[in-house]
Amino acid sequence: MNYRFQNLLGAPYRGGNAVVTQNTNLISPVGNRVSVTDLVKSQTITLPIQSSSNIRRIAASPDGVFLLTIDDNNRCLFINLPRRVVLHRITFKHPVNAVKFSPNGKYIAVAAGKLLQIWKSPGFKREVFAFELVKTFADCNDKILSMDWDNESKYLIVGSKDLTGRLFFVDKKKGNYKKPFLFLGHRDSVVGCFFGVDKKKSRVDKAYTIARDGFIFSWGYSGNDVNRDARDDDLMDVEPPSPGTPEREGEDGERIGKKRKDSDGKESGFSEGEGYLSGGKWELLRKDCFMQAPAKVTACDYHKGLDLVVVGFSNGVFGLYQMPDFVCIHLLSISREKLTTTVFNDLGNWLTFGCAKLGQLLVWEWRSESYILKQQGHYFDVNTLAYSPDSQLLATGADDNKVKVWTVSSGFCFVTFSEHTNAVTALHFTANNHCLLSASLDGTVRAWDLLRYRNFRTFTAPSHKQFVSLAADQSGEVICAGTLDSFEIFVWSMRRNLLLEVLSGHEGPVHGLMFSPTDAILASSSWDKTVRLWNVFKEKGAVETFRHTHDVLTLTYRPDGKQLACSTLDGQIHFWDPIDGESMRSIEGRRDIAGGRLMSDRRSAANSSSGKCFTSLCYSADGSYILAGGNSRYICMYDVVDQVLLRRFQITHNLSLDGVLDFLNSKHMTEAGPLNLIDDDNSDTEEGIDKQTRGNVGYNLPGSMPNNGRPVIQTKSLKIAPTGRSFSAATTEGVLVYSIDDSFIFDPTDLDIDVTPEAIDAALNEEQPSRALILSLRLNEDSLIKKCIFSVNPTDVPAVASSIPYRYLQRLIEALTNLLERCPHLEFVLQWCQELCKLHGNSIQQNSRNLQPVLKSLQKAITRIHQDLADTCALNEYMLRYLCSVSVKK
C-alpha cells in the first residue's frame, strides 16, 4: 500500500510567528512542519515537508508563492507553496530572530543575531547556490528582534535588544549603504518597529517603535517635499551625523552635531544638521503606554493601510489601537497564557492570534467582533483515537482531559468535550455513527451525542476505578471497560444505564479490550501474560485463555473475526485462531521497532532493551497486513501470511524530540551531562519569541522528567479507517494522517492567466475536451460548462471524467443536475453521473458532508425522472394491452 503523509491533526500551532498570504491563507509552524489554513473554505493542510528541528521563524513572499522557514538549528528551507516542494536550502551561522521579504519580493532581510543581512531572493531557476548575500550590517550592539520594510523596498527599520531602533538605507541601484539612524529613548527591548505611510503620496512619513515594557513611540518625518518628489531614486543620499557621534567644532567655532532640544528644553537625542531623508528630519511626536503593567508585550503587528496597531501581552490580553492618536478600539482577554504571535491580514479586517503554550490559534474579525477561526489542539500527548464508521470523523483523547472530534477532510476540530477530569485513555464509535464512547482515568465511561453535542450517559463502577480500555458490541448496547488498578472488566447496558456484570480473572492491568466483529466474544489482554476470551451474554468466566511468556500489551481482531493478534513485551506479535484456540504464527519485531537513543540513556540504541516492543496494533480492512507502533519513531507494516516487513514509516525527522537519533554526538557531552539537557536558555520571553517546546507544561516537579522535559518520540495509538484508504497515528508530534488517495492534485490551468471563453473555444477546436471542461469550470459560466459537456464523445466520457480535479466536482455535479431536469439527452447525462461516481467514489465518500447538498439534488432529479419514466411505461403498457385485446376480438 502506497500510503503517504496527508495531514497533521491535533496541533494547529505550537510557537513561532504566523503569516497571512493572499488575505485568506494563514500559515503557521507546527513543530518542524508548516500548516496552511484556508480561512474561507475552513480547511487546513500540513505540507509534506520537514525541517531538521522545530521551526521558529517563517516569512512569505508578497505574492504568496514562496515560503521561507528557519528552524532552531538555523537551517532554512525555501519552499514553493503551490507545488509543496523545497527549492533551495541554506544554513545561517547565527540564530535568526526575524526574517522578512521586501515588498517587491526581490530581497530578503534576515536578522541573524546582531547582524542584519540582505539576501537576494531565489527564484524558480535551478542554481548551485541560489542565495546571494547582498550586504551585511553589523551596527547593532545586541540581537535584532523585529524589522519592517518600507513600501519602496529601500528602507529597513529594525528593533534591537539594545533598547534602540535603527533606520537603514539600502539603495540597491547605486550600492550605497549609509550609517543607520538611531531611535533612542526606550528602556526595554524593542520588540516591534514599523513604518507609517502617507496615503496620498505613498511615502514614509512616520514610524512606530514598541518596547517590551509596553511603551510605543511615534516618530514623525518632516522634510523638503519638493526635493523629495524630484529625486525618487536618490532618497537618503545625504548621511546625517549619528546621535552617537562626538561633538566637534567647525571652522567658525560653532558646535556641529550638538544635541537638539525640544519645546520643553530637554534633549531629544537627535543631532542637528541636514535631515535623514533628503533634507528632512525625524522627530519624536508622542510617547504612549498600553497600560497593561506588569504584563509585557510579547507580540505586535501594524497595518499600514488602516494605521492600526495590534499588541499581544503576556497575560493573554490583546489591544487594538488607532494611530497616530493612540485611540483604543478593543482591549480584550482571549487566553490565560501569553500571546506569542499577532498578525493582520492584507485588508486589515481579520486579526490572528496564537498562544504556543495552549496550542491555540484564533482569527478574529474586529469590526463585527466575531471569530473567523477558533482552533485549539491538545496541549498534552494524544493517547487514543478512533475513526467513525464512515471514515469521515476522527476522535482523539489526550492527557489534557479533553475529547476532540475532527473532520478528516478539512482537518478542523468541530466539537470539544471537556467533562472528563483526568486523562482520556480509550475511545470507540458506535455503529450508528452518532455516538462516541470515551474512557478515562477519572473512573467514568461517557457516551457523547454527536448530533446535540452533549454527554447523555455516564457509566461508573461501585468504587473509584481507573479505566484504560474500552469496547462495545456491534449493536452498541453492551459497553465494556478494563481497569488499571483492580484488574477487572466492567460490563454496562447502554439503554438501561446499569452495571450488568464484573468480569474477574486477570492479575494485571487490562490494557487491551475488543469485541469480535462477528459474534459476542470479548477478548481482553493484560500484563499478567494472558489473553482471555469472554462470552458476556451466556455465562460467567473466561471461555478460553491464551498464555504467553511475556506481558501482553495490546490486542486486535481481524475484520472477519477469524484471527486475533496481540503484542508482547519481548517485541513479538502473536497470531491466534480464536475459534480453535491455536497459535497460528508469530512475528519477531524487536529489530524493526528499535528506536533511537535518548539523551539520558547510558547505553547505545543497539544495546538498549527499552522501547523495543509494540504498544498498538491495527489490521487493514482486508486483514492482509497489520500496522504496529510503539515507543519508537517507526511504524511497521507487516504482511500477515508471509510474516515479512513490508514498509517502515518514520513518523518524524525532528531533532528537537528525544529518541530520533541512533548515535549522539560526543562533542555535546560535558562533565555535567549532555549539553542539550542543560537548561541555560532564559531569553525566550525577553525577546518575545516562544520556542516550540512543551518542556514546562505541567512538568514542574523536580526530577519528574529526566530529559528536562524534552518530548520523547513515540506512537501511542494506531487506527486504520474502515474504508482502508487511510490510517492515523497518535504520536508525540500530533495525529499523523497517511492516505493512499492523493489529496494534492496540481492543476496546470492554475498557472494560466488567460482563462477566457476564447481559450475554451480554442481548446475545443484543438480537440482537448478535458482542458476545455476544466477551463469552463474555472470560469464558472453555466453555458460554457454545458457546451463542453456536450462536446465530449460518449466513448471519451470515462477519460474526461477521470481528469477532473476534486475541487471542481461540486460545480460539475450541479451542472449535470440542471441538465437532467431540462435536457432531453438522458442517457448521455446519466453516463456522466455514473462515471463520476465510479472514478471519484472515494473522494465523494470521504467528503460526502461537503458534497451532501449537490448529491441530494442529483438524487432528487434522478428519482423524479425515474418516477416519470415509470408512469409513462405503465401507461404505455396498459394501452398496448388494450390494443392487443381489441385486435384479437376483431
Secondary structure, 3 states (H helix, E strand, C coil): CCCEEEEEECCCCCCCCCEEECCCEEEEEECCEEEEEECCCCEEEECCCCCCCCEEEEEECCCCCEEEEEECCCEEEEEECCCCEEEEEEECCCCEEEEEECCCCCEEEEEECCEEEEEECCCCCCCCCCCEEEEEECCCCCCEEEEEECCCCCEEEEEECCCCEEEEEEECCCCEECCCEEECCCCCCEEEEEEEEECCCCEEEEEEEEECCCEEEEEEEECCHHHHHHCCCCCCCCCCCCCCCCCEECCCCCEECCEEECCCCCEEEEECCCCCCCCCEEEEEEEEECCCCCCCEEEEEEECCCCEEEEEECCCEEEEEECCCCEEEEEEECCCCCCCEEEECCCCCEEEEEECCCCEEEEEECCCCEEEEEEECCCCCEEEEEECCCCCEEEEEECCCCEEEEECCCCEEEEEECCCCCCEEEEEECCCCCEEEEEECCCEEEEEECCCCEEEEEEECCCCCCEEEEEECCCCCEEEEEECCCCCEEEEECCCCEEEEEECCCCCCEEEEEECCCCCEEEEEECCCEEEEEECCCCCCEEEEEECCCCEEEEEECCCCCCEEEEECCCEEEEEECCCCEEEEEEECHHHHCCCCCCCCCCCCCCCCCCCCEEEEEECCCCCEEEEEECCCEEEEEECCCCEEEEEEECCCCCCCECCCCCCCHHHEECCEEHHHCCCCCCHHHHCCCCCCCCCCCCCCCCCCCCCCCCECCEEEEEECCCCCEEEEEECCEEEEEECCCCCCCCHHHHCCCCCHHHHHHHHHCCCHHHHHHHHHHHCCHHHHHHHHHCCCHHHHHHHHHCCCHHHHHHHHHHHHHHHHHCCCHHHHHHHHHHHHHHCHHHHHHCHHHHHHHHHHHHHHHHHHHHHHHHHHHHHHHHHHHHHHHHHHC
